[in-house]
Amino acid sequence: MNTPNRRSFIRRGVTSAAAATAALVPATVAAQSDKPVKKVHYRNGRKPEKPPLFNGTVSYGDLVFIAGVGYHAEGDIKVHTKAVLDQIQQQLESVGSSMEKVLKCNVYLNDLKDYAGMNEMFQGRFGVDPVFASARTSISPSACAR
């Protein structure tokens, strides 16, 4: 009569784990052959005649990167922040994404005194649940230069 003991239990466990790992390897190899592709998204949907210095919206696989969004017109920080966030939202939606999927945001303020007003406009823009709010870095380059 075979009585199960700890060694036979561990031996069976190792064999099962090896079998499960072997079954997953082909799927992993297949996933690696489907490499992510870099794609540039133009704001008007058409490639410009002259190549730009940088691209404002680029995707790599399922990730979307946005750069160069600013607001250069009259208004206080709340007007500027709302306009920038609206622009970012439009760019994300134009490539099939949304504000709720944003992972990281960098904010550059001319004056750190504008921080509270900027924060007020950020509330709820990246989803209503604070658990899913994006990570954010806010700096004032002019304050760093002092």
C-alpha positions as CSV (number, residue, x, y, z in Angstrom):
1,M,0.0,0.0,0.0
2,N,1.3,3.4,-1.0
3,T,0.9,6.0,1.7
4,P,1.2,9.6,0.5
5,N,4.0,11.5,2.1
6,R,5.5,14.9,1.7
7,R,8.1,13.9,-0.9
8,S,5.7,12.2,-3.2
9,F,3.3,15.2,-2.9
10,I,6.2,17.7,-3.7
11,R,7.3,15.4,-6.6
12,R,3.8,15.4,-8.1
13,G,3.5,19.2,-7.6
14,V,6.8,19.8,-9.4
15,T,5.7,17.6,-12.3
16,S,2.4,19.5,-12.6
17,A,4.1,22.8,-12.4
18,A,6.5,21.8,-15.2
19,A,3.7,20.7,-17.4
20,A,1.8,23.9,-16.8
21,T,4.9,26.0,-17.7
22,A,5.5,24.0,-20.8
23,A,2.0,24.6,-21.9
24,L,2.4,28.3,-21.5
25,V,5.7,28.6,-23.4
26,P,4.2,28.3,-26.9
27,A,1.7,31.1,-26.1
28,T,4.5,33.3,-24.8
29,V,6.6,32.7,-27.9
30,A,3.7,33.5,-30.2
31,A,3.0,36.7,-28.3
32,Q,6.6,37.8,-28.7
33,S,6.3,37.4,-32.5
34,D,3.4,40.0,-32.5
35,K,5.7,42.9,-31.7
36,P,4.1,46.3,-30.9
37,V,4.2,48.8,-33.7
38,K,5.0,52.5,-33.5
39,K,2.4,54.7,-35.1
40,V,2.3,58.5,-35.5
41,H,-1.2,60.1,-35.3
42,Y,-1.5,63.5,-36.9
43,R,-3.9,66.0,-35.4
44,N,-5.7,66.7,-38.6
45,G,-5.5,63.1,-39.8
46,R,-3.1,63.9,-42.7
47,K,0.7,63.6,-42.8
48,P,2.2,67.1,-43.1
49,E,4.3,68.0,-46.2
50,K,7.3,68.9,-44.1
51,P,8.2,66.5,-41.3
52,P,7.6,68.1,-37.9
53,L,10.3,68.4,-35.2
54,F,8.3,66.1,-33.0
55,N,5.0,64.3,-33.1
56,G,2.3,65.3,-30.7
57,T,0.6,61.9,-30.6
58,V,2.4,58.6,-31.0
59,S,1.2,55.1,-30.1
60,Y,3.3,52.0,-29.5
61,G,1.2,49.0,-29.3
62,D,-1.6,49.8,-26.8
63,L,0.2,52.8,-25.3
64,V,-0.5,56.4,-26.4
65,F,2.0,59.2,-25.8
66,I,1.0,62.9,-26.1
67,A,3.4,65.8,-26.0
68,G,3.5,69.5,-26.8
69,V,0.0,70.5,-25.5
70,G,-0.2,74.0,-24.2
71,Y,-2.5,77.0,-24.2
72,H,-1.1,80.4,-25.2
73,A,-4.0,82.8,-25.0
74,E,-5.6,85.1,-22.4
75,G,-7.1,83.7,-19.2
76,D,-6.2,82.6,-15.7
77,I,-4.8,79.2,-14.8
78,K,-8.2,77.6,-14.7
79,V,-8.9,78.7,-18.3
80,H,-5.5,77.4,-19.4
81,T,-5.8,74.1,-17.6
82,K,-9.3,73.4,-18.9
83,A,-8.2,74.1,-22.5
84,V,-5.1,71.8,-22.2
85,L,-7.1,69.0,-20.6
86,D,-9.8,69.4,-23.3
87,Q,-7.1,69.1,-26.0
88,I,-5.6,66.1,-24.4
89,Q,-9.0,64.4,-24.1
90,Q,-9.7,65.1,-27.8
91,Q,-6.3,63.7,-28.9
92,L,-6.9,60.5,-26.8
93,E,-10.4,60.0,-28.1
94,S,-9.2,60.5,-31.7
95,V,-7.0,57.4,-31.3
96,G,-9.6,55.3,-29.4
97,S,-8.4,56.0,-25.9
98,S,-9.8,58.1,-23.0
99,M,-8.8,60.2,-20.0
100,E,-9.6,57.3,-17.7
101,K,-6.7,55.3,-19.2
102,V,-4.0,58.0,-18.5
103,L,-1.2,56.6,-16.5
104,K,1.1,59.7,-16.1
105,C,0.8,63.4,-16.6
106,N,3.5,66.1,-16.4
107,V,2.4,69.7,-15.6
108,Y,4.7,72.7,-16.1
109,L,3.4,75.9,-14.3
110,N,4.9,79.3,-14.9
111,D,4.1,80.1,-11.2
112,L,3.6,77.6,-8.4
113,K,1.0,80.0,-7.0
114,D,-1.3,78.6,-9.8
115,Y,-1.1,75.1,-8.3
116,A,-4.4,75.3,-6.4
117,G,-6.3,76.5,-9.5
118,M,-4.8,73.9,-11.7
119,N,-5.6,71.2,-9.2
120,E,-9.2,72.4,-9.1
121,M,-9.6,71.9,-12.8
122,F,-7.9,68.4,-12.7
123,Q,-10.6,67.1,-10.3
124,G,-12.6,64.4,-12.0
125,R,-11.0,64.8,-15.4
126,F,-9.1,61.4,-15.3
127,G,-12.1,59.4,-13.9
128,V,-14.3,59.9,-10.9
129,D,-12.7,57.3,-8.7
130,P,-9.5,58.7,-7.1
131,V,-8.0,55.2,-7.0
132,F,-7.7,55.4,-10.8
133,A,-6.3,58.9,-11.0
134,S,-3.2,59.2,-13.0
135,A,0.3,59.8,-11.5
136,R,1.3,63.4,-11.9
137,T,4.4,65.5,-11.6
138,S,3.9,69.3,-11.3
139,I,6.8,71.7,-11.5
140,S,7.6,75.3,-12.1
141,P,10.7,75.6,-14.2
142,S,11.0,79.2,-13.3
143,A,11.2,78.3,-9.6
144,C,13.9,75.8,-10.3
145,A,16.1,78.4,-12.0
146,R,16.3,80.6,-8.9
